[in-house]
Amino acid sequence: MTLSEEQFRLLSEATLRKTAARGLEHARANLPYLQKTIRDLQAELAPAPRRPALVISAGPSLHKRNSIGKIKDRGFEGPIVCADGALGHCLRNGLIPEYVLTVDPDPHRIIRWFGDPRLTERPADDYFRRQDLDPALHKDEERKNEEMIALVNRYASRIKLIIATSSSPEIAQRCRAAGMELYWWNPLYDDYDRPDSVSRTVFRLNKVSCMVTGGNVGTSAWVFAQSILRSAAVAVVGMDCSYPPGTKPENTQYYEHLKEIFPDDPARGLVNIYNPHLRETWLTDPGYYWYAQIFLKLVQMAPAPTFNCTEGGILFGPGIEFRPLVEILSLFHDGRDYSAATRTT
């Protein structure tokens, strides 16, 4: 599967249309909550030595490969950056991330990752039941939501929320009330140098530093680990950008969009991609494929090496070392030369 420059442009414009208006609305509503930003965090961390970091996304491989169990068994001591969708899986399995990152401006869904005090008031939605982002939410959603509220309340004081100004103000309210420390950032929506730039408009509104998102929360977490934490190396898990073999179209994250594009046969929008490292074929859609291609471009500019320890998915290519998680955890634990490790593959 390949996307032309024109298709990339159309996907980018579609994403901008979807998120920009709501993100700007939320940025205005979040003004009363702005205190610390990612620049404040960077200043707080400046004296600390650079360490390798783990970035945890919410792809299906996260639970299928028992990634959290492996991390706990190896006793990783560096910073852990968690995408919001992976927070529940981490907390339920006894792993407390130091940082959680959120960016999506959806007004109802994203707060579920933190436990939603108003769940029963939300519109009916099967988003969490029909896919593998967090299988724990497939049944008895209200009870699982109450468990998530309790878990976040219990561990909030140990977690820093890296929150985009595009996020729903309810997330800021929820996490502040639970006891999280919030650090704000502006997502880069578009070309900042354009006179009609949304990014420029938001920055003029709040003067908060901007950060590249790569179009999704997982890549945003990786950018944060590279640029703000200034990590010595970054290993990612749960970053599939795809679905396991045999996944049905209705169980994919972008099924609603596939139905719009291919109403008679949504499966036409899904493509099989062979992963030579795994010798497996995974299923992806244009949105996830686009995210993977953006990541490949960003990784070429990153100051620290990137290891993909997902053990699944389609995120492979120049600049990414595809390695087993236990192998990289041992490398980090022993303090070996990461650049030398990248030269051996």
N, C-alpha and C positions, 0 to 999 in steps of 0.2 A: 504494500500500500504506500503510495506517495501522494503528497498534496502539492499542488502548484502554488506559485507565489500568489496568484489570484485567489485560490481557495483559502490560503492562509489569511489574506486580507479580508475576505468575506467572514471567516470565522472570528477574526479579531474585531471586526465592526459589529458583528452580532453579539459578541460578549460585552462590548462597550455599551451597546444599546440596552442590554439586559441589566447591567449593573450600575451604570454611571448615574442615572437620575436618582435611583434609590440610595446609592452610596453618598451622593451629595446631600440628599435629604437627611440621612443619618449623621453625616458629618456636622451639619448645623445643630441637630438635636443633641449631639454628644458634647457640644462646647462646654456645658457646665461641669462635665466630668474630667476634662483635660487637666491633668496635673503633671505627671511625669511622662516622658517620651523615651523612645529607644535611644536617643542621644544621651539622656540622663543615665540610662542603664549602661551605655558604653563607657561613660565617664566613671561610673562606679566600679566597672570591671577592669579599667585600664591598668592598675598595678598588678593584676593577676597574670600568671604565666599562661601561655597559650596551651590548650589541651585538645585532644580529639573529642568530638561530640557525636552523639547519636541523634538522628532525626527519625521519628516514628510516625508513619502515615497509616491510614485506615483501610488499606487494600486488603482483599480477602486472604492474601498470604500471611498476614499478621497473625491470624488465629490458626490457619491451616498448617503453618510451619512452626508453631509454638515459639515465636520469636521472643515474647516476653519471658518465658521460662528460661530460654538460653541466656538472655541478658542477666537475669537474676542469678542463675547458676554461676556465671563467670564473674559476678561482682563488679560490673563496670562502675568506675568512679568519676567519670567525666560528666559534663552537662548533658542532659537529655531534653531534647526539644520535641514536643508532641503536637501533632495536628489535632484540632479540636475533636474531630471524629474518632480519634484513637484514644481519647482520654478515658472513656468508660472502660474499655478493655484493659488499659493499663491499671487503673485503680482497682478494678475487680480482681486483678491478679497480683496485687500487692506491689506494683511498681509506681512510684510517685515521681512524675517528671518535674524537673526544675522549672521548665517553661512550657506554656501551652499557647499556641498561636491560633488566632481566628481572624477571618477576613470576609467571608461571604455575607452579603447584605440581606439575605433572605429574612423576612420579618418574623417567621414562625418556626422554621425547622431548626436552625442552628443552635438556638438556646437549648434544644433537647440534649445536646452533648454535655451541658452543664447541669441538667436537671431543671425542668420547666415548672415553676410554681403555678402556671396558668394552663397546663396541658389540656385540661378538660374544656377550656374555653376556645381552643384553636379549631380552625376548619378541619373537616375530615381529610385524612391524608394517609395513603398507604406507602409513602416514600421509604419509611424505615422497615416495613414488614416485607417488602418484596426484593430486597437486595442484601448483599453480604458485607456492608460497611460495618455493621455490628450485629451479628446474629442473636445476641442476647435480647435485642429489641423486637424479635419476630413475634413473640407471644407475650400476653399479659403486659401490655405497654405501660399501663398506669402503675402497676406495682414496680416494674423496672425503673420507671421514672422516679418514683419515691426513693428507691434504693440509690439512684444517681444523685438525687438531691442530698441525701445523707452522706454519701461518699465525698462529694465536693465540699460540703460543709465541714466534714471532718479534716480534710487535707488541704483546704484552700490556703491556709497560712504558710504552707510550704511551697506554694506554686505561684510563679509570676505569670500573669496573663499578658501576652504580647498582642494587643488588640488594635485592629485597624479601625480608623474613624468611620469606615463604611459599615461597620457592624451595627446590628440593632441596639439601640440604647437600652433595651431590656437586658441584654447580655452584660453591659457595664453595671447596671443596677444589681443584677443577680450576683455577679462575681464580687463586687464591692461589699455587698451585704454578707456574703459568705466569708470574706476576709482575705481575698486575693489582692495582691499588689498589682496595679495596672500600669502598663507602659504602652503608650499610643504611637501609631505610625499611620501615614497616609499611603494607600496603594497607588502606584503609578498606573493610571488608567490608560494613558495615551502619551503622545509625544509632547513633552513639557514645553518645547519651543514653539508649538503652534499657537497662534493668537487666540484661538477658541478652545484651547486645551482645558479639559476637565481637571487634569492634575494641577495645572496652574491655578485654576479657580479655587480648588479645595485648599491648596497651600496658602493662598492669599487670605482665605477665611480663617485658618487656625494656626498657621506658621509651624506646623508639625512636620518633621522630616519624612521624606518619601522613601519607599522601598519597592523594588521590583517584586511582582507576585508570580510571574510565570503562568498566570491564569488560574491558579488553584492554591489551596492552603498548604499542601505538601511541599510544593516548590517554594512557596513563601517561607516555610519553616527552614528549608535548606539555605535560602538566601540569608535569613536571619543568622543561622549558624556560621555562615561564611563571613558576612559583612559586619555584624554587630558583635557576635561572640569572638570573631577572629580566630576560629578554631584551627588547630594544627592539621586536622584532617576531619572529614565528615563521612560517617557511614549512615546509610539510609536503610530502613526496613519498612515493609508494608507499602512500598511505592510501586504498585503494579502497573498503573496506567492501562489496565486491561482487566479481563475476567478469565477465570479458569476455564479450561476446555469443558464444553458441554453446557455452559451457562445459557439459559433461555433469554431471548430479547427482553421479556418483561421483567427480568431480574437484574437488568443493567441500570446504571445510574441515570443515563440520559434517554431512557425509554420514551419519556414524554416528547422529547425532541425528535426521536426517530419516528414516532407516530405522525408528527407534523410533516416530516420530510417524505416518509414512505408510508402513507396511511394504509395501503393495501397489504404491505409486507414489510414491517419494521426491521426484519432480519436482514434486509438488503443493505442496511446501513452498518452492519457488523462485518469485520474482516478478520481472518485468521492470520496471525503472524508467528513465524517459527523463531523460537529462542534457541540459538545454537549452544549456549552455555548449559541449558537445562535439557536440551533435546526434547522440548515440549512445544506445542502450538497453543498459543493463548489468543483470546478473542478481544478485539478492541473496536472502538467506534471513532468517528472523526474527531470528537472532542478530546478524548483521551490520547489519541494519536498526536494531535496538535500539541497537547501538554508535553508529551515525550520529546517531540522535536524541539520545542522551546527549551526544555531542560538541556538537551544536547548542545544547543547554542550557548546557553548560559555557563555550562560547565567548562567550556573552553576559556572563559574569562575569569574563572574562580581562582583565588590565590592558594587554596589548599586542595589536596587531592580528595576525590570523592570515591567511596566504595559503595557499590550497591550490594547489600546483604539481604535483599528481599527474598531471594531464592524462589522467585516467581516473576511473572509479568514480562513486559517488553522494553524496559528501560535499560538499554545497553547500546554501546557505541563508543566512538572516540572520546577519551577523557574520563570514562567511567570504568572502574575496575569491578568486575562482577565476581564477587567472592562469597564463600559460605560465611555466615554470621559468626560461628564459633572461631573460625580462623582469624577474622579481623579483630574480634574481641581479645583473642590471645595476643595479637600483634600490638593492640593498644595497651594491654596490661603489661606487657614486657617492655614497652617504651622503645620499640625498634624504629628504625628509620622508615617512615611511611613512603618517602619518595623512592627509596630503594625497592620497596615492595611493589610499587607501581611499575617499575622497570622490569620486573621478572615475568610479567604476563605478556 
